Amino acid sequence: MSVPQTVNLQEKFGLFTDQWSPKVVGELNGQQVKIARIAGEFEWHAHEQEDELFMVVRGKLRLKFRNGEAVVNEGELIVVPRGVEHLPIAETDETWIMMFEPASTLNTGNVTSERTVAELARL
């Protein structure tokens, strides 16, 4: 067995500039560790079968819910329970986020749009 390798998030974020297009940087127990650069507002969606963890690496993330909202600052994380409709919004010019979720999770959840990324790049 080979020695596990560290993942340098700064380096990985430097490999791409496209926004709202998650990239896989690790996998464990059927889960993927994904990173994405985001700016502006995404779209309302829910993940019916999966919880979703967002961690802010740089910037600030606002998550709107139908019954309120939460602000996630740099170095903080939030878990959105399955079935909860949410709207991610980057509160800074560009926000860097890391997500932990099952490998089967689509970035747009129960919504299909031009922002849906079915095949994720691996960095």
Secondary structure, DSSP 8 states (H G I E B T S, - for coil): --------HHHHHTT---BS--EEEEEETTEEEEEEEE-SB---B--SS--EEEEEEESEEEEEETTEEEEEETT-EEEE-TT--EEEEESSSSEEEEEEEETT--TTTT--STT--SS-EE-
